[in-house]
Amino acid sequence: MDLQNEKWRYLFIYSPFKLITMKKISLILFPIVFLFACNQGSNKNESNENTTDNHVETSELTLNNGAKWQADSSTNRHLISLKTTANMFKVNPLPPVEEYRILGSDLKAGLDSMIRDCKLTGPAHEVLHKWLEPVLRQTNELKNVSDTTTAKSVFDSLDKRINIYYDYFQ
């Protein structure tokens, strides 16, 4: 019973999202939004599509003629929530695997909200997807980790990816 109470305490103290409601909404909306967003980019022709690791994916991100892309206010607001959630998680130096999984669910809910509320169009939208795709993949990995070593590695990579957002967007 103590483990159950600790889980709920974590959700109420550390999570800025309403996990249960967000899961229901995300199960319905995420596939629809993701398919719509993927169709938006299906008409473009790209020459270097060899993207197998984070370094290559990061190199695909580009600036807007040397300037940061202008993101919409809701995307920036959701990113602040994601960063806050990740930063609050770092307070515990040795979290158990279950807390990493809960964090993955919390971040996924935040990403689903970001996708749902996003109003970006055009090239800025395309660049946002280049940033977002690895974040979504790593968040899903985090939700399914089975050991703390893998969980820490995935989280560290995910945290770096979240933080490079501000290198490309304002």
C-alpha positions in Angstrom: 0.0 0.0 0.0 2.9 2.4 0.6 4.2 1.9 -2.9 0.7 2.8 -4.2 0.7 6.0 -2.0 4.1 6.9 -3.2 3.0 6.7 -6.9 0.0 8.9 -6.3 2.1 11.4 -4.3 4.5 11.6 -7.2 1.6 12.2 -9.6 0.1 15.0 -7.5 3.3 16.7 -6.6 5.5 16.3 -9.7 3.1 16.0 -12.6 1.6 19.2 -14.1 -0.8 17.1 -16.1 -3.9 15.2 -15.2 -2.6 11.8 -16.2 -5.8 9.7 -16.4 -7.8 12.2 -18.4 -4.9 13.0 -20.6 -4.4 9.3 -21.4 -8.0 9.0 -22.5 -7.7 12.0 -24.7 -4.3 11.1 -26.1 -5.5 7.6 -27.0 -8.2 9.2 -29.2 -6.5 12.3 -30.5 -2.8 11.3 -31.0 -3.3 8.9 -33.9 -5.5 11.4 -35.7 -3.2 14.3 -35.1 -0.1 12.3 -35.9 -1.5 11.0 -39.2 -2.6 14.5 -40.2 0.8 15.9 -39.3 2.6 13.2 -41.3 0.5 13.9 -44.3 1.5 17.6 -44.2 5.1 16.6 -44.8 4.5 13.9 -47.4 4.8 16.3 -50.4 8.3 17.5 -49.7 11.3 16.0 -51.3 14.4 15.6 -49.1 17.7 14.4 -50.2 19.5 13.2 -47.0 17.0 10.9 -45.2 19.6 8.7 -43.4 18.5 9.4 -39.9 19.4 6.6 -37.5 20.9 8.4 -34.5 20.3 11.5 -32.5 23.4 13.3 -33.9 22.1 12.9 -37.5 18.6 13.9 -36.4 20.0 17.0 -34.7 21.9 18.0 -37.8 18.7 17.9 -39.8 17.3 20.8 -37.7 18.0 24.1 -39.4 17.6 27.7 -38.6 15.5 30.1 -40.6 18.2 31.9 -42.6 20.4 32.1 -39.5 17.6 33.1 -37.2 15.4 31.0 -34.8 12.1 29.8 -36.1 9.0 31.6 -34.6 6.9 29.1 -32.7 3.4 29.7 -31.6 2.6 30.6 -28.0 0.9 27.3 -27.2 3.9 25.3 -28.4 6.2 27.4 -26.3 3.9 27.1 -23.3 3.8 23.3 -23.6 7.5 23.1 -24.0 7.9 25.0 -20.7 5.7 22.4 -19.1 7.8 19.6 -20.6 11.0 21.2 -19.4 9.5 21.8 -15.9 8.4 18.1 -15.7 11.9 16.9 -16.7 13.7 19.3 -14.4 11.5 18.3 -11.4 12.3 14.7 -12.1 16.0 15.4 -11.9 15.5 16.3 -8.2 15.6 12.6 -7.3 19.1 11.3 -7.9 18.2 7.6 -8.0 14.7 7.2 -9.2 13.3 3.6 -9.6 12.2 2.3 -13.0 8.6 2.8 -12.2 9.1 6.6 -11.8 10.8 6.7 -15.2 7.8 5.0 -16.6 5.4 7.5 -14.9 7.6 10.3 -16.2 7.3 8.9 -19.7 3.5 8.9 -19.4 3.5 12.5 -18.1 5.8 13.7 -20.9 3.7 11.8 -23.5 0.5 13.5 -22.2 2.3 16.9 -22.5 3.5 16.1 -26.0 0.0 15.1 -27.0 -1.3 18.4 -25.8 1.4 20.2 -27.7 0.5 18.4 -30.9 -3.2 19.1 -30.4 -2.7 22.8 -29.7 0.0 23.5 -32.3 -0.9 26.2 -34.8 2.4 26.3 -36.7 2.3 26.0 -40.5 4.9 26.0 -43.3 8.6 25.5 -42.9 8.5 26.2 -39.1 6.0 23.3 -38.8 8.3 21.0 -40.7 11.3 21.8 -38.6 9.3 21.4 -35.4 8.4 17.8 -36.6 12.1 17.1 -37.1 12.7 18.1 -33.5 9.5 16.3 -32.3 9.9 12.9 -33.8 12.9 11.7 -31.7 11.2 13.2 -28.6 8.1 11.1 -29.2 10.1 8.0 -29.8 12.3 8.5 -26.7 9.2 9.2 -24.6 7.6 5.9 -25.7 10.9 4.1 -24.9 10.9 5.7 -21.4 7.3 4.5 -20.8 8.5 0.9 -21.4 11.9 0.7 -19.8 12.8 -2.4 -17.8 16.0 -1.3 -15.9 17.3 1.9 -14.4 20.5 2.0 -16.6 18.5 2.0 -19.8 16.0 4.4 -18.3 18.7 6.9 -17.2 20.3 6.7 -20.7 16.9 7.3 -22.5 16.0 10.1 -20.1 19.4 11.9 -20.5 19.0 11.7 -24.3 15.4 12.9 -24.1 16.3 15.7 -21.8 19.0 17.0 -24.2 16.6 16.8 -27.1 14.0 18.8 -25.2 16.6 21.4 -24.3 17.8 22.0 -27.9 14.4 23.3 -28.8 15.5 26.8 -27.8 18.5 26.5 -30.1 16.0 26.5 -33.1 12.8 28.1 -31.9 11.7 31.2 -30.0 
